[in-house]
Amino acid sequence: MRERDDGAAARRVFRRAFATPRWTRSSEMISRSRKSVLAMVALFGLAASAVLAGDKHKHDAKHEGHEATAEIGKPAPDFELKGQDGKTYKLSDFKNQIVVLEWFNKDCPVVVEWRERMAKLQAAYAEKGVVWLAIDSSHMHTDKDNVEAARDMKVHYPILSDFDGKIGHAYGARTTPDMFVINKGTLVYMGAIAERKGDKNYVAEALDAILAGKPVQTSSTKPFGCSVKYKKA
């Protein structure tokens, strides 16, 4: 009987000696929990990245309290606006052509800074049949302001009046300039004219791709410039 008791006692000592301490088991549980949390965070991050990547192809659903419907790969919002030349321009009239929309404000220093480069770009692609329209959504401007701007700044293409901001909000235009390239009625590029500091011209690349029958590689970038001076709601 004594031998059995001694054997049982020995086994208990053995188990205690090689058993995992409670604090170790707790640490393992905490470690596993942390790994689970990190895995969930990683999955969430991937999902968020996918959403953000998709959002690059369209503007916010709400823009300054208005609906923004412009989206890459979808029909560009139609409009009918009056130009400083007295003519009326309707986007759908150019449904079989390439159209560039340039958000414009004669008082914006960035517009002034880029004026010469914008003019050269427009002239180069006008020779290839590209339609170029500037749009002014500045609430404080008038048709007369843009008549003077076209003359003084040598803008040789229409500046359309959108002083109530309806079309600007539809496109989600944020800055002047803010560029939109439309191919046969479909929006294929939106964003900056070019790199702020660099040689890459996003609008030129988009137009070259379309003219070559190729897809536009960079369809969306962040525009830079002055904020569009919309009328406060």
N, C-alpha and C positions, 0 to 999 in steps of 0.2 A: 504493500500500500504506500509505504514511504517512497519507494522507487518511482511509483506512478506520479506521486505528488511532485517529486523532484524533477521528473521529466516534463510535467506540465509547466512547472515554474521556469524551467530552462527555455521551453518554447516561447513563453511570454516575454522573457528577457530578449530572446532572439528577434521576435517580432517588433518589440519596441526599439531595438537597436537599429533595425533596417527599415522601419516604417517611415513614411513621409511626414515630417513635422506638420502640425496644424498650420503654423504660419506660412509654411511652404505651399501647402494646398491652397491657402487663401491667396497667396501671391500668384499662383498659377491661375486661379479663377479670375483674379483681377486682370492678369495679363491677357487671358482669353477674352474677357469683356472688352478690354482696350482694343484688341485686334478686331473684334466684331464692329466696334464703333468706328474704327479707322476704315474698315472695309465699306461700311455704310456711307461714310463721308466721301470716300473715293468714288463710289457709285453715284452719289448725289452730284459730285463735282463733274463727272462725265456727262450726266444728264443735263446739268446746268450749262455746260459748254456747248452741248448740242443745241439747246434752246437759243443761246446767245448767237451761235453761228447762223441759225436760221433767221434771227431777228436782223442780222446784217443785211438781209435781202428785202427788208421792208421797213417803213417808218412806224413809229408807235401808232397803235390804233387810235389813240387820242393825241392830237397835236394842238397845244394851246387851247384845250377845251373843245376842239373841233375834230371831226372824223378825218383821218389821213388814210387814203385808199391806195396810194401809189405803192406798187410792189414789183420787184424784179421778176420778169417772166410773165407778168400779167399785163392786160391792156392798160395803157397810160390813161389817166383821167382826162376826158375830153374837156375842152373849154372854147369859148368864143369871146375874144377880148379885142379892144380897140388899140391900135398902135399910134405912136406919136405922129405918124404920117397921115392919120385920118382914116386909114383902112381898117377893116375888121378881119381878124385872123381866127380861123377855127382849126383846131388840131386835126380833126378828122378829115379835113381837106387835103392833108398830107399823108393819108393812110398808107400810101405805097412808097413813101420816101423815108429817108433818115432825117430825124429832127433832133436838134440840140436846143435845150432850154437852159438859159442862163439867168439865175436870179440876180437882179441888178439894183443898185442904189448909187446914184451919182455922188452922194455925200460920204460914201464909205471909203476910208483911206486904202483899204485892201483892194477895192474895185479900181481905184485910181492907180495903185501900184501895179496891178496886173493888166491894166487897160491895153498897153501896147502888145503884150503877149497874147491877150485874148483876141485882139483885132487881127493879128497875124494868123492865129489858128483858124479863126472864122474865114478869113480870106482864102486860106489854103484849101479848106474843105468845101467852100462854096463852089470852087472850080470843079469839084467832084460831085456836085449835085446835092450837097447837104444843106438842109434848111436850118437857119439859126435864128432863134427868137429870144430876145431878152424879156424878162418879166419883172416889173416893179411892184412890189407889194407894200411899199412904204406908205402908211396911212396919211402922212402929212403932205405927200406930193400931189401934183396936178398934171394934167396933160401938157400944160405949158412948160413945166419943169423938165419934162422929158424931151420936148422939142428943143429946148435950150441945151440939154445934156447931149443930145445926138449931134447938135451943131458944134458945141464947144469941145466935146470929148471925141469927136469924129467917129461916132457909132454909125456904121453904114448898114445897119439892119434894124428891123423893127424893135421898138421898146414898147411892150404891151402894158396897159394900165390894169392893175389888179389892186387898187387902193383899198378895197374892202377886205383883201386878204383871202378871199374864198378859194382861189386856185392855189395860192401858196400853202394854205392849210391842207388842201386835198393832196398835195404832193409832199407835205411835211417839210417844206423848204425851211432851213434853219439859219442859213447865213447868206451874205452876199460877198462873193459869189457862192452859189450852190448849183451844181450842174446835173442835168438829166439827159441821157441819150436814149432816143426812142427809135426803134427799127420797125418800120411798117406797123405802127400802132402799138408795139410791145415795148415796155420799158426794159432796157438791157443794162443800163448803168446809172448810178446815182452817187453823188459825193463831190469830192474836190476836183478842181480842174487838173491839178498836178500835185506832186510832192511840194510841201511848203519850202523845203530847202533840198533841192535835188534836181535831177534831170528827167525823172519819170513823169510823163504827161499822161494821166489816166484817160482823159477824153480822147486824145489822139490815138492811144492804143485801142480804145473801144471802137473808134471810127475805122481805123485800119483793119481791125478784125472783121467788122461787118462788111466792109468793101471787098475783103478777100474771101468772103463767104465762110468765115470761121467764127466759132463761138467767142464771146467776150470772156477773157480769163479773169479779170478783176472787175466784178460787177458792182461792188459797193466799197466806198471809202468814207472816212470822216471828213466832212467839209470844214474849211477854215475861213474866217472872215468876220465881218460885223454881223451881229444878230439882225434878222429881218425885223424891221420896225412895224410890226403889226399893230392894228388898232386894239387897244385894251378892251376886253369884254366888259 
